[in-house]
Amino acid sequence: MIASRLLAPPAGWRKDTDVVVVGSGVAGVTTVLAIRRALPAARILLATKTVLDDGSTRWAQGGVAAALGPGDSPEQHLQDTLTAGAGICDVRAVRALVTDGPGAVRRLIDLGAQFDREPSGPLALTREGGHLRRRIAHAGGDATGAEISRALLVALAEAGQSAELEVIEHALAIDLLRTADGRAAGITLHVLGEGQTDGVGAVHASAVVLATGGFGQIYAATTNPPVSTGDGLALALRAGAEAADLEFVQFHPTVLWLGPDSRGRQPLISEAVRGEGAVLVNASGQPFMSGQHPLADLAPRDVVAKAIMREMIAGGTDHVYLDGRHLGAREWEHRFPTILASCRAHGIDPVTELIPVVPAAHYVSGGVRTDLFGRTSVPGLYACGEAACTGVHGANRLASNSLLEGLVFAERIASVLARGLPPAAEPADERRAPGLLDPAIVRPLQQLMSATAGVLRSGTGLAQAAAVLADLSRQQCDKADAEAWQATNLHLVATALVQAALAREETRGSHWREDFAETSEAWRRHLIFSLGESGLSSVFEPVLDD
């Protein structure tokens, strides 16, 4: 059983602000900057788990999608997003994304982000899986995330010269502070940095924004950095917020295979490489995506990941290959310098050799459930970026919509806060029962999730996962350090994901049940989770169409 409340941190330092934003990726920093524009006098505190540039944003290779090219339109972008989302997208949320998207990207450019351009001046746009038009803006060839992060952090540094903005690094978000009537009143942080506030303390605020990223670290192999342990989602569930669509975990189909014992964050090979003409081949060197989908190698990621897994099973291999040799040295060096360097660092030269690839956990389409303006079911608590479930991704995120979602919904949160912050209120004194788990559970949990709740799932495997997770929940510890909190967060998120995957008896998007191989109209619903005194509970709700 999962307790709905954890051990309260001891009384320590306290800070007061108007808005606290947790997370320093594209979603978090854009939120801070947008609030600064809308409410110049508002006090903002930005807390980040390690250092400012250590989240998933800087690892994004492909780019950011928006209808910026000639002949393209938000409506076409909407249709591609809905197709990839396999019937689970909320159309109003997608329309907000694609309509606000071009302006959000232009504001990012105005902020200083340097995207690649054609010799004649316009943005150099490419295609990725699921896009029928070239609408992916990229930077440094395949270093889009790094450039976006750089531009945002430069702007943040300039904004940080004001006394109204404070940044705390090495700060793990623990729990939400709430008023007696359930409104967000701030957050508790476990700060480990030197030369700043240390130990466990509280930030009192009128509004809390979670931009903490995903939870890829519940799997043994993932493209996510070590900080992606689902802290924001777990915190929100403990605070009574709803979560949605947790079963829809996207596995990037082409991650560099580093051998049978590889684990942790794996280097991804952006599908933009396939967008420029690379093809997937099996161990015999034969292409296998033709006939799998009308877009062949540029099919949506779930289609490609499943095709790779089928090919691996049929051939008895633990990886396939990506053939980009025909792109030539100049194209590799100009368009994909980061991927080229990463491959060569691992002893593979894509110019002359096939690249061994395998699917790995990459992005979760679900998260803390929000409305069109980032509001959660807890008043005063907001979420955006990968930590949130806005409804735009459905059962399978369309490539390069993630950076766009962070930009768009961060600005939407700021637009709500600009209408007026609620008055500050003292948090209630909540008494909580112990429940932190031993960090030793993390590695077996990751192995279990990869084996039973990864690309291939079945009722038998998921039931086994639920039983093992229940056993792991008994391995508690009394030491309330960062590792114990992360282990506890991973366990809560993994348990919710397994319950969701077990409940959805169909195959749809990135959720593939071997024992329920077909998509069912009866399951065209969202699975909504909440955490109460008796543990996790769930209900199904209909998808919101226009």
C-alpha positions as CSV (number, residue, x, y, z in Angstrom):
1,M,0.0,0.0,0.0
2,I,1.2,3.5,-0.8
3,A,0.7,6.2,1.9
4,S,-0.8,9.4,0.6
5,R,1.4,11.4,3.0
6,L,5.1,11.2,3.7
7,L,7.3,12.1,6.6
8,A,7.2,15.9,7.1
9,P,10.6,17.6,7.0
10,P,11.9,19.2,10.1
11,A,11.4,22.9,10.6
12,G,14.2,24.9,9.0
13,W,14.8,28.0,6.9
14,R,11.9,29.9,5.3
15,K,11.7,32.1,2.3
16,D,8.7,34.2,1.1
17,T,7.9,34.9,-2.5
18,D,4.9,35.3,-4.8
19,V,5.6,32.5,-7.3
20,V,7.9,29.5,-6.9
21,V,8.9,27.7,-10.1
22,V,10.5,24.2,-9.8
23,G,12.6,23.2,-12.8
24,S,15.1,25.1,-15.1
25,G,14.4,23.5,-18.5
26,V,12.5,25.2,-21.3
27,A,9.2,25.1,-19.4
28,G,10.5,26.4,-16.1
29,V,12.7,29.2,-17.4
30,T,10.1,30.3,-20.0
31,T,7.6,30.4,-17.2
32,V,9.9,32.7,-15.1
33,L,10.6,35.0,-18.0
34,A,6.9,35.2,-19.1
35,I,5.9,36.1,-15.5
36,R,8.6,38.7,-15.4
37,R,7.2,40.3,-18.5
38,A,3.5,40.1,-17.3
39,L,4.2,41.0,-13.7
40,P,7.5,43.0,-13.4
41,A,7.0,43.5,-9.7
42,A,6.2,39.9,-8.8
43,R,8.7,38.1,-6.6
44,I,9.8,34.8,-8.2
45,L,11.9,32.0,-6.8
46,L,13.3,29.4,-9.3
47,A,14.4,26.1,-7.7
48,T,16.3,23.5,-9.7
49,K,17.4,20.0,-8.7
50,T,21.1,20.3,-9.6
51,V,22.4,23.2,-11.7
52,L,20.4,25.3,-14.1
53,D,21.6,23.5,-17.3
54,D,21.3,19.9,-16.2
55,G,17.8,18.8,-17.3
56,S,16.4,17.2,-20.4
57,T,16.1,20.4,-22.5
58,R,19.8,20.7,-23.4
59,W,19.8,17.1,-24.7
60,A,17.0,17.7,-27.3
61,Q,18.5,17.1,-30.7
62,G,15.7,17.3,-33.3
63,G,14.2,20.7,-32.8
64,V,10.9,22.5,-32.1
65,A,7.9,22.1,-34.3
66,A,5.7,25.0,-35.5
67,A,3.9,26.0,-38.6
68,L,6.5,28.5,-39.8
69,G,7.2,27.5,-43.3
70,P,5.5,28.4,-46.6
71,G,2.4,26.3,-47.3
72,D,2.2,25.1,-43.7
73,S,-0.6,26.1,-41.3
74,P,-1.6,25.4,-37.7
75,E,-4.4,23.3,-38.9
76,Q,-2.0,21.0,-40.7
77,H,0.1,20.8,-37.6
78,L,-3.0,20.0,-35.6
79,Q,-4.0,17.1,-37.9
80,D,-0.5,15.6,-37.8
81,T,-0.5,15.9,-34.0
82,L,-4.0,14.2,-33.7
83,T,-2.9,11.4,-36.0
84,A,0.2,10.7,-33.9
85,G,-1.9,10.9,-30.7
86,A,-4.0,7.9,-31.7
87,G,-7.4,9.3,-30.6
88,I,-6.4,10.4,-27.1
89,C,-5.4,14.1,-27.8
90,D,-7.7,16.8,-26.4
91,V,-8.4,18.8,-29.5
92,R,-8.8,22.1,-27.8
93,A,-5.4,21.7,-26.1
94,V,-3.8,20.8,-29.5
95,R,-5.4,23.8,-31.1
96,A,-3.9,26.0,-28.4
97,L,-0.5,24.5,-29.0
98,V,-0.4,24.9,-32.8
99,T,-2.1,28.3,-32.8
100,D,0.2,29.9,-30.1
101,G,3.2,27.9,-31.3
102,P,4.6,30.1,-34.1
103,G,4.5,33.2,-32.0
104,A,6.1,31.4,-29.1
105,V,9.0,30.3,-31.3
106,R,9.4,33.8,-32.7
107,R,9.6,35.2,-29.2
108,L,12.3,32.7,-28.4
109,I,14.2,33.9,-31.5
110,D,13.7,37.5,-30.3
111,L,15.2,36.4,-27.0
112,G,18.4,35.4,-28.7
113,A,18.0,31.7,-29.8
114,Q,20.0,31.2,-33.0
115,F,18.2,28.6,-35.2
116,D,19.8,27.3,-38.4
117,R,18.9,29.2,-41.5
118,E,19.0,28.7,-45.2
119,P,21.7,30.7,-47.1
120,S,18.9,33.0,-48.3
121,G,17.8,33.8,-44.8
122,P,14.7,31.8,-43.8
123,L,14.7,29.2,-41.1
124,A,16.0,25.9,-42.2
125,L,13.1,23.5,-41.5
126,T,13.2,19.7,-41.6
127,R,10.8,16.8,-41.2
128,E,10.6,14.2,-38.5
129,G,8.4,11.2,-37.9
130,G,4.7,11.9,-38.3
131,H,5.1,15.3,-39.9
132,L,3.7,15.7,-43.4
133,R,5.5,19.0,-43.8
134,R,9.0,20.4,-43.0
135,R,8.2,22.4,-39.9
136,I,11.1,21.4,-37.4
137,A,13.3,24.4,-36.6
138,H,16.7,23.3,-35.4
139,A,19.9,24.8,-34.1
140,G,23.5,23.8,-34.5
141,G,22.4,21.0,-36.7
142,D,21.3,18.6,-33.9
143,A,22.0,20.7,-30.8
144,T,18.6,22.5,-30.6
145,G,18.1,21.9,-26.9
146,A,21.5,23.2,-26.0
147,E,21.0,26.4,-28.0
148,I,17.5,27.0,-26.5
149,S,18.8,26.4,-23.0
150,R,21.7,28.7,-23.6
151,A,19.4,31.5,-24.9
152,L,17.0,31.1,-22.0
153,L,19.7,31.0,-19.3
154,V,21.3,34.2,-20.7
155,A,17.9,35.9,-20.5
156,L,17.4,34.5,-17.0
157,A,20.8,35.8,-15.9
158,E,19.9,39.3,-17.2
159,A,16.5,39.1,-15.4
160,G,18.3,37.7,-12.3
161,Q,19.9,41.1,-11.7
162,S,16.6,42.2,-10.2
163,A,16.0,41.7,-6.5
164,E,12.6,40.2,-7.3
165,L,14.1,37.0,-8.8
166,E,16.0,34.4,-6.8
167,V,17.5,31.1,-8.0
168,I,18.3,28.2,-5.8
169,E,20.3,25.3,-7.3
170,H,20.8,21.8,-5.8
171,A,17.2,22.0,-4.5
172,L,15.1,18.8,-4.5
173,A,11.3,19.6,-4.3
174,I,9.8,17.4,-1.5
175,D,6.2,18.3,-0.8
176,L,3.6,21.0,-1.5
177,L,2.5,23.2,1.3
178,R,-1.2,23.8,1.5
179,T,-3.7,26.0,3.3
180,A,-6.4,24.6,5.5
181,D,-8.8,24.7,2.5
182,G,-6.4,22.9,0.2
183,R,-4.9,25.7,-1.8
184,A,-1.2,25.7,-2.7
185,A,0.8,27.8,-0.2
186,G,4.4,27.0,-1.2
187,I,6.8,24.1,-1.2
188,T,9.4,22.3,0.9
189,L,12.9,22.0,-0.5
190,H,15.9,19.8,0.4
191,V,18.9,22.0,-0.6
192,L,22.4,20.5,-0.8
193,G,24.3,23.4,-2.3
194,E,27.2,25.1,-0.7
195,G,27.2,28.9,-0.2
196,Q,23.5,29.2,-0.2
197,T,20.5,28.1,1.9
198,D,21.3,24.5,3.1
199,G,19.1,21.7,4.5
200,V,15.4,21.3,4.5
201,G,13.2,24.4,4.5
202,A,10.1,26.0,3.1
203,V,9.3,28.5,0.4
204,H,5.9,30.2,1.0
205,A,4.2,31.4,-2.2
206,S,0.8,32.3,-3.6
207,A,1.4,30.0,-6.7
208,V,3.6,27.0,-7.4
209,V,4.6,25.9,-10.9
210,L,6.0,22.4,-11.4
211,A,8.3,22.2,-14.5
212,T,10.3,19.2,-13.2
213,G,10.4,17.1,-16.3
214,G,9.7,13.4,-16.8
215,F,10.4,10.1,-15.1
216,G,12.6,8.2,-17.5
217,Q,14.7,6.9,-14.6
218,I,12.1,4.4,-13.7
219,Y,13.6,2.3,-16.6
220,A,17.0,0.7,-16.9
221,A,17.6,2.3,-20.3
222,T,16.5,5.8,-21.0
223,T,17.6,8.9,-22.9
224,N,16.7,11.0,-19.8
225,P,19.3,12.5,-17.5
226,P,19.7,11.2,-13.9
227,V,17.5,14.1,-12.5
228,S,14.4,12.7,-14.3
229,T,13.0,10.8,-11.3
230,G,9.3,12.0,-11.4
231,D,9.7,14.3,-8.4
232,G,7.0,16.8,-9.6
233,L,4.5,14.1,-10.4
234,A,5.0,12.3,-7.1
235,L,4.8,15.6,-5.2
236,A,1.6,16.5,-7.0
237,L,-0.1,13.2,-6.3
238,R,0.8,13.4,-2.6
239,A,-0.8,16.9,-2.6
240,G,-4.0,15.5,-4.0
241,A,-3.6,16.6,-7.6
242,E,-4.8,14.4,-10.4
243,A,-2.5,12.7,-13.0
244,A,-3.5,11.4,-16.4
245,D,-2.3,9.2,-19.3
246,L,0.7,7.7,-17.4
247,E,0.6,4.5,-19.4
248,F,1.6,6.3,-22.5
249,V,5.4,6.3,-22.3
250,Q,7.2,7.0,-25.6
251,F,10.2,4.9,-26.3
252,H,12.6,6.6,-28.7
253,P,13.1,4.0,-31.4
254,T,16.7,4.8,-32.2
255,V,19.0,5.0,-29.2
256,L,22.7,4.1,-29.6
257,W,23.0,0.5,-28.5
258,L,26.1,0.2,-26.2
259,G,26.0,-3.5,-25.5
260,P,23.9,-5.9,-23.5
261,D,25.0,-4.4,-20.1
262,S,24.3,-0.8,-21.0
263,R,22.1,1.2,-18.6
264,G,21.4,4.7,-17.5
265,R,21.1,7.6,-20.0
266,Q,21.7,6.4,-23.5
267,P,22.7,8.7,-26.4
268,L,19.8,9.1,-28.8
269,I,20.0,9.2,-32.6
270,S,17.5,11.8,-33.5
271,E,14.8,10.9,-36.0
272,A,15.9,14.0,-37.9
273,V,18.6,11.6,-39.2
274,R,15.9,9.6,-40.8
275,G,14.2,12.8,-41.8
276,E,17.3,13.5,-44.0
277,G,17.2,10.0,-45.5
278,A,18.8,7.4,-43.2
279,V,16.9,4.1,-43.1
280,L,16.5,1.3,-40.6
281,V,17.9,-2.1,-41.6
282,N,18.0,-5.5,-39.9
283,A,21.1,-7.7,-39.0
284,S,21.2,-8.8,-42.7
285,G,21.3,-5.2,-43.9
286,Q,17.7,-5.3,-45.3
287,P,15.4,-2.3,-44.8
288,F,12.2,-3.3,-43.0
289,M,10.1,-0.2,-42.6
290,S,8.6,-0.2,-46.1
291,G,5.0,-1.5,-45.8
292,Q,4.9,-1.0,-42.1
293,H,3.4,2.5,-42.5
294,P,2.7,5.0,-45.3
295,L,5.6,7.1,-44.0
296,A,8.0,4.1,-43.7
297,D,11.1,5.2,-41.8
298,L,9.4,8.5,-40.8
299,A,6.3,6.8,-39.2
300,P,5.3,8.0,-35.7
301,R,7.7,6.8,-33.0
302,D,5.4,4.1,-31.5
303,V,5.1,2.5,-35.0
304,V,8.9,2.5,-35.5
305,A,9.7,1.3,-32.0
306,K,7.2,-1.6,-32.3
307,A,8.6,-2.5,-35.8
308,I,12.1,-2.6,-34.4
309,M,11.0,-4.8,-31.5
310,R,9.3,-7.2,-33.9
311,E,12.4,-7.3,-36.1
312,M,14.6,-8.0,-33.1
313,I,12.3,-10.8,-31.9
314,A,12.1,-12.3,-35.4
315,G,15.8,-12.2,-35.9
316,G,16.8,-13.2,-32.3
317,T,18.9,-10.0,-32.0
318,D,19.1,-7.4,-29.3
319,H,19.4,-4.4,-31.7
320,V,19.0,-3.3,-35.3
321,Y,20.9,-0.7,-37.4
322,L,20.5,2.7,-38.9
323,D,22.1,3.2,-42.2
324,G,23.1,6.8,-42.9
325,R,26.3,6.1,-44.8
326,H,24.8,7.6,-48.0
327,L,24.5,11.0,-46.3
328,G,28.2,11.5,-46.6
329,A,30.8,13.1,-44.4
330,R,29.9,16.7,-45.2
331,E,26.2,16.2,-44.3
332,W,27.0,14.4,-41.1
333,E,29.5,17.1,-40.0
334,H,27.2,20.0,-40.9
335,R,23.8,18.7,-39.9
336,F,24.5,16.2,-37.1
337,P,27.8,17.1,-35.5
338,T,26.7,16.2,-32.0
339,I,25.4,12.7,-33.0
340,L,28.5,12.2,-35.1
341,A,30.8,13.0,-32.2
342,S,28.8,10.8,-29.8
343,C,28.9,7.8,-32.1
344,R,32.6,8.2,-32.8
345,A,33.3,8.5,-29.0
346,H,31.8,5.0,-28.8
347,G,33.8,3.6,-31.6
348,I,31.3,3.9,-34.4
349,D,31.7,6.1,-37.5
350,P,28.3,6.7,-39.1
351,V,29.9,8.0,-42.3
352,T,31.3,4.5,-43.1
353,E,29.4,2.2,-40.6
354,L,26.0,1.1,-39.7
355,I,24.8,2.5,-36.3
356,P,23.5,-0.1,-33.9
357,V,20.2,1.2,-32.4
358,V,17.5,0.0,-30.0
359,P,14.4,1.6,-28.4
360,A,14.7,3.2,-24.9
361,A,12.4,5.2,-22.6
362,H,12.3,8.8,-23.9
363,Y,9.3,10.8,-23.1
364,V,6.0,10.4,-21.1
365,S,2.9,11.8,-22.7
366,G,1.1,11.9,-19.4
367,G,1.7,13.6,-16.1
368,V,0.1,16.1,-13.7
369,R,-3.3,16.8,-15.2
370,T,-3.9,20.4,-16.2
371,D,-6.3,22.6,-18.1
372,L,-5.5,24.8,-21.1
373,F,-3.7,27.3,-18.8
374,G,-1.6,24.9,-16.7
375,R,-3.9,24.8,-13.8
376,T,-4.1,21.5,-11.8
377,S,-6.9,20.2,-9.7
378,V,-5.2,21.8,-6.6
379,P,-5.9,25.6,-6.6
380,G,-2.7,27.6,-6.9
381,L,-0.7,24.6,-8.3
382,Y,0.3,24.7,-11.9
383,A,2.3,22.4,-14.1
384,C,3.9,22.6,-17.6
385,G,6.4,20.8,-19.8
386,E,6.9,17.0,-19.5
387,A,5.7,17.1,-15.9
388,A,2.2,18.0,-17.1
389,C,-0.5,16.3,-19.0
390,T,-2.1,19.1,-21.0
391,G,-3.8,16.7,-23.4
392,V,-1.8,17.7,-26.5
393,H,0.2,14.5,-26.9
394,G,-2.5,11.9,-26.5
395,A,-1.3,8.3,-26.7
396,N,1.9,9.2,-28.5
397,R,3.7,12.6,-28.8
398,L,4.4,13.9,-32.2
399,A,8.1,14.5,-32.7
400,S,9.4,17.9,-31.6
401,N,6.1,19.0,-30.0
402,S,7.6,18.8,-26.5
403,L,9.8,21.9,-26.6
404,L,6.8,23.7,-28.2
405,E,4.5,22.6,-25.4
406,G,6.9,24.0,-22.8
407,L,7.0,27.3,-24.5
408,V,3.3,27.7,-25.1
409,F,1.9,26.5,-21.8
410,A,4.5,28.4,-19.8
411,E,3.2,31.6,-21.4
412,R,-0.4,30.5,-20.8
413,I,0.4,30.1,-17.1
414,A,1.9,33.5,-17.0
415,S,-1.2,35.0,-18.6
416,V,-3.4,33.5,-15.8
417,L,-1.1,34.8,-13.0
418,A,-1.0,38.2,-14.7
419,R,-4.7,38.6,-13.9
420,G,-3.8,38.7,-10.2
421,L,-2.1,36.5,-7.6
422,P,-4.2,35.3,-4.7
423,P,-3.2,36.8,-1.3
424,A,-0.5,34.9,0.5
425,A,-1.8,32.5,3.2
426,E,-0.1,30.5,5.9
427,P,0.1,26.8,5.2
428,A,-1.8,24.4,7.5
429,D,0.2,22.2,9.9
430,E,-0.1,18.7,8.2
431,R,0.8,15.7,10.2
432,R,2.3,12.9,8.1
433,A,3.1,9.3,8.5
434,P,6.6,7.9,7.7
435,G,7.0,6.3,4.3
436,L,10.4,6.9,2.7
437,L,11.9,3.9,0.8
438,D,15.3,2.5,0.8
439,P,17.4,3.7,-2.2
440,A,18.5,0.1,-2.7
441,I,15.1,-0.5,-4.4
442,V,16.0,1.7,-7.4
443,R,18.0,-0.7,-9.5
444,P,15.7,-3.7,-9.2
445,L,12.7,-1.3,-9.8
446,Q,14.3,-0.1,-13.1
447,Q,15.1,-3.6,-14.3
448,L,11.5,-4.7,-13.4
449,M,10.0,-1.8,-15.3
450,S,12.1,-2.4,-18.4
451,A,11.2,-6.1,-18.5
452,T,7.5,-5.8,-17.8
453,A,6.3,-2.3,-18.6
454,G,8.5,-1.2,-21.5
455,V,7.8,-1.3,-25.2
456,L,6.2,-4.8,-24.9
457,R,3.5,-5.3,-22.2
458,S,1.2,-8.1,-21.2
459,G,-1.3,-8.6,-18.4
460,T,0.9,-11.4,-16.9
461,G,4.0,-9.2,-16.9
462,L,2.2,-6.2,-15.5
463,A,0.6,-8.2,-12.7
464,Q,4.1,-9.5,-11.8
465,A,5.4,-5.9,-11.8
466,A,2.5,-4.8,-9.4
467,A,3.3,-7.7,-7.0
468,V,7.1,-6.9,-7.0
469,L,6.4,-3.2,-6.5
470,A,4.2,-4.0,-3.5
471,D,7.1,-6.0,-2.0
472,L,9.6,-3.2,-2.7
473,S,7.3,-0.8,-0.8
474,R,8.1,-2.7,2.4
475,Q,11.8,-1.7,2.2
476,Q,11.5,1.5,4.1
477,C,14.2,3.6,5.7
478,D,14.3,6.3,8.4
479,K,16.9,8.5,6.7
480,A,15.2,11.4,4.9
481,D,17.9,12.2,2.4
482,A,17.6,13.1,-1.3
483,E,18.2,9.5,-2.4
484,A,15.4,8.2,-0.2
485,W,13.0,10.8,-1.5
486,Q,13.9,10.0,-5.1
487,A,13.5,6.3,-4.5
488,T,10.1,6.9,-3.0
489,N,9.1,9.1,-5.9
490,L,10.2,6.6,-8.5
491,H,8.3,3.9,-6.7
492,L,5.1,5.9,-6.6
493,V,5.3,6.8,-10.3
494,A,6.1,3.2,-11.3
495,T,3.2,1.9,-9.3
496,A,0.8,4.3,-10.9
497,L,2.1,3.5,-14.4
498,V,1.8,-0.2,-13.9
499,Q,-1.8,0.2,-12.7
500,A,-2.6,2.3,-15.7
501,A,-1.0,-0.1,-18.2
502,L,-2.8,-3.0,-16.5
503,A,-6.2,-1.2,-16.7
504,R,-5.9,-0.3,-20.4
505,E,-6.8,-3.5,-22.1
506,E,-6.0,-2.4,-25.7
507,T,-3.0,-1.4,-27.8
508,R,-3.0,2.3,-28.6
509,G,-0.1,4.7,-29.5
510,S,2.9,4.1,-27.3
511,H,1.0,1.6,-25.1
512,W,1.3,-1.9,-26.6
513,R,-0.4,-4.9,-24.9
514,E,0.5,-8.2,-26.5
515,D,-2.6,-9.8,-25.0
516,F,-4.9,-7.0,-26.3
517,A,-3.3,-6.3,-29.7
518,E,-6.2,-4.3,-31.2
519,T,-7.3,-0.7,-30.6
520,S,-10.8,-0.4,-29.1
521,E,-13.1,2.5,-29.4
522,A,-14.4,1.7,-25.9
523,W,-11.0,2.6,-24.5
524,R,-10.9,6.0,-26.1
525,R,-10.7,7.6,-22.7
526,H,-8.3,9.2,-20.3
527,L,-7.3,7.2,-17.2
528,I,-7.2,9.7,-14.3
529,F,-5.3,8.9,-11.1
530,S,-5.4,10.4,-7.6
531,L,-3.8,9.4,-4.3
532,G,-5.9,9.1,-1.1
533,E,-5.5,7.6,2.3
534,S,-6.1,4.1,1.0
535,G,-3.6,4.5,-1.9
536,L,-4.0,5.1,-5.7
537,S,-7.4,5.1,-7.3
538,S,-8.4,5.8,-10.9
539,V,-11.4,6.7,-13.1
540,F,-11.9,6.9,-16.8
541,E,-13.0,10.1,-18.4
542,P,-13.9,10.8,-22.1
543,V,-11.5,12.6,-24.5
544,L,-12.4,16.2,-25.1
545,D,-13.2,16.8,-28.7
546,D,-14.1,20.2,-30.3
